[in-house]
Amino acid sequence: MAVKQTAGRDTLGQFAPKFAQLNDDVLFGQVWNRTDKLSLRDRSLVTVVALLAQGLTDSSFQYHLATARQNGVTREEMAEVLTHAAFYVGWPKAWAAFRMAKDVWAEEAEEEDGKARHQREMVFPIGEANDGFARYFTGRSYLQPLSQQQVGVYNVTFEPGCRNNWHIHHARQGGGQILLCVAGRGYYQEWGQPARALHPGDVVNIPPEVKHWHGAAADSWFSHLALEVSGEDCSNEWLEAVSDQEYGQLD
């Protein structure tokens, strides 16, 4: 998912337009989006440590902590990063950083409880964080391969509000995907069509060459089994993210 920033123009657009342009278009628009060099997660960790070293535990530091969490850094990982950095940047700086980090990750305990409740609703394991495809998702998802013989079967779990980007399953012949909904509540939408609410037991047949997305409802975890339909010359094309405006219009 591409990083977009407007804080520079929102705050300093009239007073310092060049600085605002460099902040929004170069720092965030270009440097942060060079994910072929460093992932968003890695860039978040570098930024947090760089700010910590200067003692800049202000609102910008809190923003980058929240961004790190959004980019997949866990509470345990951030605690370890701050502990390690404390020996190099100074103990008082680390104390100030920990106070902010506790607030940013305060909701994680509640999320862990929600994740555990969701796991109890189904027989398939939630699996590990879906880091390999994280750039194609808004929010955090999890992936558990169930079978990679004959037909690929994967349990995909979305945290509340998480959804994948618009995408297309291409195939010269055959192909497509089938979703078997197993827990929680979610949505499926094809381009130009209204979104369809999904519940356990629902089945979604996705033909090849159809632009679509699927994910969780804003207030519910959601899991589906994804079955790959065999075909010739099959491939996935990942497209733009489902905007907050589009997603916010769902019932």
C-alpha positions as CSV (number, residue, x, y, z in Angstrom):
1,M,0.0,0.0,0.0
2,A,1.5,3.3,-1.1
3,V,2.2,5.9,1.6
4,K,0.4,9.2,1.1
5,Q,1.0,12.3,3.3
6,T,-0.7,15.7,3.4
7,A,0.5,16.9,6.8
8,G,3.0,19.3,5.2
9,R,0.5,21.1,3.0
10,D,-2.2,21.0,5.7
11,T,0.1,22.6,8.3
12,L,2.6,24.7,6.4
13,G,1.2,24.9,2.8
14,Q,0.8,28.6,2.9
15,F,3.7,29.5,5.2
16,A,6.4,27.2,3.7
17,P,5.0,25.6,0.5
18,K,8.4,24.2,-0.6
19,F,9.0,22.6,2.8
20,A,5.5,21.2,2.6
21,Q,6.1,19.8,-0.9
22,L,9.4,18.2,0.1
23,N,7.7,16.6,3.2
24,D,4.7,15.2,1.4
25,D,6.0,14.4,-2.0
26,V,9.7,13.6,-1.5
27,L,10.1,12.2,2.0
28,F,6.8,10.4,2.2
29,G,5.8,10.2,-1.5
30,Q,9.1,8.9,-2.7
31,V,11.5,7.7,0.1
32,W,8.9,5.9,2.2
33,N,7.5,4.2,-0.9
34,R,10.8,2.7,-2.0
35,T,9.6,-0.6,-0.5
36,D,11.8,-2.6,-3.0
37,K,14.8,-1.3,-0.9
38,L,13.3,-1.4,2.6
39,S,9.9,-2.5,3.7
40,L,7.5,-0.1,5.4
41,R,8.0,-2.0,8.6
42,D,11.8,-1.6,8.4
43,R,11.5,2.1,7.6
44,S,9.3,2.5,10.7
45,L,11.9,0.9,12.9
46,V,14.7,3.1,11.5
47,T,12.6,6.2,11.9
48,V,11.6,5.4,15.5
49,V,15.2,4.8,16.6
50,A,16.5,7.9,14.8
51,L,13.9,10.1,16.5
52,L,14.6,8.4,19.9
53,A,18.3,9.1,19.5
54,Q,17.5,12.8,19.3
55,G,15.2,12.7,22.3
56,L,12.3,13.8,20.0
57,T,9.5,12.0,21.9
58,D,6.8,14.5,20.7
59,S,3.7,14.2,18.6
60,S,5.7,13.2,15.5
61,F,7.3,10.4,17.5
62,Q,3.9,9.2,18.6
63,Y,2.8,9.3,14.9
64,H,5.7,7.1,13.9
65,L,5.0,4.7,16.7
66,A,1.4,4.4,15.5
67,T,2.7,4.0,12.0
68,A,5.1,1.3,13.1
69,R,2.2,-0.6,14.7
70,Q,0.2,-0.2,11.5
71,N,3.1,-1.5,9.5
72,G,3.2,-4.7,11.5
73,V,5.6,-4.1,14.4
74,T,4.3,-5.9,17.5
75,R,4.3,-4.7,21.1
76,E,7.0,-7.2,22.0
77,E,9.2,-6.2,19.1
78,M,8.9,-2.4,19.9
79,A,9.7,-3.1,23.6
80,E,12.8,-5.0,22.5
81,V,13.9,-2.2,20.0
82,L,13.5,0.5,22.7
83,T,15.4,-1.7,25.3
84,H,18.2,-2.3,22.9
85,A,18.4,1.4,21.9
86,A,18.4,2.6,25.5
87,F,22.0,1.4,25.9
88,Y,23.1,3.6,23.0
89,V,20.8,6.7,23.1
90,G,20.3,7.1,26.9
91,W,18.1,5.7,29.6
92,P,15.9,8.8,30.1
93,K,15.1,8.9,26.4
94,A,14.0,5.3,26.5
95,W,11.7,5.9,29.5
96,A,10.0,8.8,27.6
97,A,9.6,6.6,24.6
98,F,8.2,3.7,26.6
99,R,5.5,5.9,28.0
100,M,4.3,6.8,24.5
101,A,4.6,3.2,23.2
102,K,2.5,1.9,26.0
103,D,-0.4,4.2,24.9
104,V,0.0,3.3,21.2
105,W,-0.1,-0.4,21.9
106,A,-2.7,-0.2,24.6
107,E,-5.4,-1.5,22.3
108,E,-3.3,-4.6,21.4
109,A,-4.3,-6.5,24.5
110,E,-8.0,-6.0,23.5
111,E,-7.2,-7.1,20.0
112,E,-5.4,-10.2,21.3
113,D,-8.6,-11.1,23.2
114,G,-10.6,-10.6,20.0
115,K,-8.3,-12.7,18.0
116,A,-8.5,-15.5,20.6
117,R,-12.3,-15.4,20.6
118,H,-12.3,-15.5,16.8
119,Q,-10.0,-18.6,16.9
120,R,-12.5,-20.4,19.1
121,E,-15.2,-19.8,16.5
122,M,-13.5,-22.1,13.9
123,V,-11.6,-25.3,13.6
124,F,-8.9,-24.0,11.3
125,P,-5.9,-22.2,12.7
126,I,-5.5,-18.4,12.1
127,G,-1.9,-18.9,11.2
128,E,0.9,-16.3,11.0
129,A,0.9,-12.7,10.1
130,N,0.6,-12.4,6.3
131,D,3.7,-10.3,5.9
132,G,4.5,-11.5,2.4
133,F,1.3,-9.9,1.1
134,A,1.0,-7.1,3.6
135,R,1.6,-4.4,0.9
136,Y,-1.6,-5.5,-0.7
137,F,-3.8,-5.2,2.4
138,T,-5.2,-2.3,4.5
139,G,-4.8,-3.5,8.1
140,R,-3.4,-6.8,9.3
141,S,-4.2,-10.2,7.9
142,Y,-3.1,-13.7,8.7
143,L,-2.4,-16.7,6.5
144,Q,-2.5,-20.5,7.2
145,P,-1.9,-22.9,4.3
146,L,-4.1,-25.9,4.7
147,S,-3.3,-27.8,1.5
148,Q,-0.9,-27.2,-1.3
149,Q,-1.6,-30.6,-3.1
150,Q,-4.1,-31.0,-5.9
151,V,-5.9,-27.7,-5.0
152,G,-4.3,-24.9,-3.0
153,V,-6.4,-24.2,0.1
154,Y,-5.6,-21.3,2.5
155,N,-7.3,-19.9,5.6
156,V,-7.1,-16.1,5.4
157,T,-8.1,-14.1,8.4
158,F,-8.7,-10.4,8.5
159,E,-8.6,-8.2,11.7
160,P,-11.6,-5.8,12.0
161,G,-11.5,-3.2,9.2
162,C,-8.8,-5.2,7.2
163,R,-9.4,-5.7,3.5
164,N,-7.2,-6.6,0.5
165,N,-6.7,-4.3,-2.5
166,W,-8.8,-4.5,-5.6
167,H,-7.3,-7.4,-7.6
168,I,-7.9,-9.7,-10.6
169,H,-7.3,-13.4,-11.0
170,H,-6.0,-13.8,-14.6
171,A,-6.1,-17.1,-16.5
172,R,-6.0,-18.1,-20.2
173,Q,-8.3,-20.9,-19.4
174,G,-10.0,-22.0,-16.2
175,G,-8.7,-20.2,-13.1
176,G,-10.5,-17.9,-10.6
177,Q,-11.0,-18.5,-6.9
178,I,-13.6,-19.8,-4.4
179,L,-14.1,-18.4,-0.9
180,L,-15.7,-20.5,1.8
181,C,-16.6,-18.3,4.8
182,V,-15.9,-19.9,8.1
183,A,-16.0,-17.3,10.9
184,G,-16.8,-13.7,11.6
185,R,-18.4,-11.2,9.2
186,G,-17.0,-9.7,6.1
187,Y,-17.6,-8.3,2.6
188,Y,-17.0,-9.2,-1.0
189,Q,-17.4,-6.7,-3.8
190,E,-16.9,-6.8,-7.6
191,W,-16.1,-3.6,-9.6
192,G,-19.3,-1.7,-10.4
193,Q,-21.4,-3.9,-8.1
194,P,-22.7,-3.3,-4.5
195,A,-20.8,-5.0,-1.8
196,R,-22.1,-8.4,-0.5
197,A,-22.1,-9.1,3.2
198,L,-20.5,-12.4,4.1
199,H,-21.2,-14.8,7.1
200,P,-20.1,-18.3,8.1
201,G,-21.4,-20.8,5.5
202,D,-21.5,-18.4,2.6
203,V,-19.7,-19.3,-0.6
204,V,-18.3,-16.9,-3.1
205,N,-17.4,-18.0,-6.6
206,I,-14.9,-15.5,-8.2
207,P,-14.5,-15.9,-12.0
208,P,-11.2,-15.0,-13.7
209,E,-10.8,-11.5,-15.1
210,V,-13.2,-9.9,-12.5
211,K,-11.9,-7.0,-10.5
212,H,-12.8,-7.4,-6.8
213,W,-11.8,-7.2,-3.2
214,H,-12.8,-9.0,0.1
215,G,-12.2,-8.4,3.8
216,A,-13.6,-8.0,7.3
217,A,-16.4,-5.8,8.5
218,A,-15.2,-2.8,10.6
219,D,-16.4,-4.3,13.8
220,S,-15.6,-8.0,13.3
221,W,-12.8,-10.4,12.6
222,F,-13.4,-12.5,9.5
223,S,-12.0,-15.7,8.1
224,H,-12.5,-17.5,4.8
225,L,-10.9,-20.4,3.1
226,A,-9.5,-19.4,-0.3
227,L,-9.4,-22.2,-2.9
228,E,-7.4,-21.7,-6.1
229,V,-9.2,-23.0,-9.1
230,S,-6.8,-24.7,-11.5
231,G,-6.3,-23.2,-14.9
232,E,-3.7,-22.3,-17.5
233,D,-1.3,-19.3,-17.2
234,C,-2.9,-18.2,-13.9
235,S,-1.7,-15.0,-12.2
236,N,-2.9,-12.3,-9.8
237,E,-2.8,-8.6,-10.6
238,W,-2.9,-6.4,-7.5
239,L,-4.4,-3.0,-8.0
240,E,-5.3,0.1,-5.9
241,A,-6.4,-0.1,-2.3
242,V,-10.0,0.1,-1.2
243,S,-10.2,3.7,0.0
244,D,-11.5,4.6,3.4
245,Q,-14.3,6.5,1.8
246,E,-15.4,3.4,-0.2
247,Y,-15.1,1.2,2.8
248,G,-16.9,3.6,5.1
249,Q,-20.0,3.5,2.9
250,L,-20.6,-0.2,3.6
251,D,-23.6,-1.0,5.8
